[in-house]
């Protein structure tokens, strides 16, 4: 995968994550479980895009700081949702 394509894929993943995270925050504020489910689905899409990017770009993706940051944020957002749901019960 060429560098420009890798950059575009990572930009897309980062933007999709940002949109999902905004929805998580909105759902936590409103208590809307449907929004939280929608955010989880968006996170799944980000996860899929990152895995596809890793598959196509290999080590170049793994070594990329933007890939690493988005992957870490994805994990943290999933933990945040889990914690929110546990505290809500």
PLY file of the C-alpha trace (Angstrom):
ply
format ascii 1.0
element vertex 89
property float x
property float y
property float z
element edge 88
property int vertex1
property int vertex2
end_header
0.00 0.00 0.00
1.44 3.35 -0.95
1.98 5.98 1.74
-0.70 8.33 0.41
-3.31 5.57 0.49
-2.26 4.62 4.02
-2.59 8.25 5.06
-6.08 8.49 3.52
-7.24 5.28 5.22
-5.96 6.49 8.58
-7.57 9.90 8.13
-10.88 8.19 7.42
-10.53 5.93 10.47
-9.65 8.90 12.66
-12.65 10.89 11.43
-15.00 7.96 11.91
-13.64 7.50 15.43
-14.13 11.19 16.21
-17.75 10.99 15.05
-18.36 7.86 17.14
-16.74 9.38 20.22
-18.90 12.50 19.95
-21.94 10.23 19.81
-20.71 8.36 22.91
-20.45 11.59 24.84
-23.88 12.69 23.65
-25.38 9.32 24.61
-23.80 9.42 28.06
-25.20 12.89 28.64
-28.71 12.02 27.45
-28.75 8.43 28.71
-29.93 7.33 25.27
-29.06 3.64 24.85
-29.92 3.70 21.14
-27.27 6.37 20.53
-24.80 4.30 22.52
-25.54 1.27 20.33
-25.09 3.41 17.22
-21.74 4.61 18.56
-20.68 1.01 19.20
-21.55 0.13 15.61
-19.44 3.05 14.42
-16.57 1.81 16.57
-16.91 -1.60 14.92
-16.58 0.10 11.54
-13.44 1.89 12.72
-12.04 -1.40 13.99
-12.75 -3.05 10.64
-11.12 -0.18 8.75
-8.01 -0.35 10.94
-7.75 -4.11 10.49
-8.17 -3.76 6.73
-5.53 -1.03 6.66
-3.18 -3.21 8.68
-3.81 -6.13 6.34
-3.06 -4.00 3.28
-0.15 -1.96 4.63
1.38 -4.45 7.05
4.16 -3.13 9.23
3.87 0.36 7.72
0.44 0.65 9.34
1.60 -0.71 12.69
4.55 1.68 12.77
2.39 4.69 11.96
1.71 6.92 15.01
-1.76 7.84 13.74
-2.66 4.14 13.46
-1.36 3.50 16.97
-3.23 6.47 18.45
-6.52 5.62 16.77
-6.22 1.98 17.81
-5.57 3.02 21.42
-8.45 5.51 21.41
-10.72 2.81 20.01
-9.83 0.51 22.88
-10.32 3.30 25.43
-13.72 4.24 23.99
-14.91 0.66 24.26
-13.77 0.60 27.89
-15.55 3.89 28.50
-18.83 2.46 27.18
-18.43 -0.65 29.34
-17.71 1.43 32.44
-20.67 3.71 31.72
-23.02 0.74 31.41
-21.71 -0.85 34.59
-22.16 2.38 36.54
-25.64 2.86 35.10
-26.92 -0.45 36.48
0 1
1 2
2 3
3 4
4 5
5 6
6 7
7 8
8 9
9 10
10 11
11 12
12 13
13 14
14 15
15 16
16 17
17 18
18 19
19 20
20 21
21 22
22 23
23 24
24 25
25 26
26 27
27 28
28 29
29 30
30 31
31 32
32 33
33 34
34 35
35 36
36 37
37 38
38 39
39 40
40 41
41 42
42 43
43 44
44 45
45 46
46 47
47 48
48 49
49 50
50 51
51 52
52 53
53 54
54 55
55 56
56 57
57 58
58 59
59 60
60 61
61 62
62 63
63 64
64 65
65 66
66 67
67 68
68 69
69 70
70 71
71 72
72 73
73 74
74 75
75 76
76 77
77 78
78 79
79 80
80 81
81 82
82 83
83 84
84 85
85 86
86 87
87 88
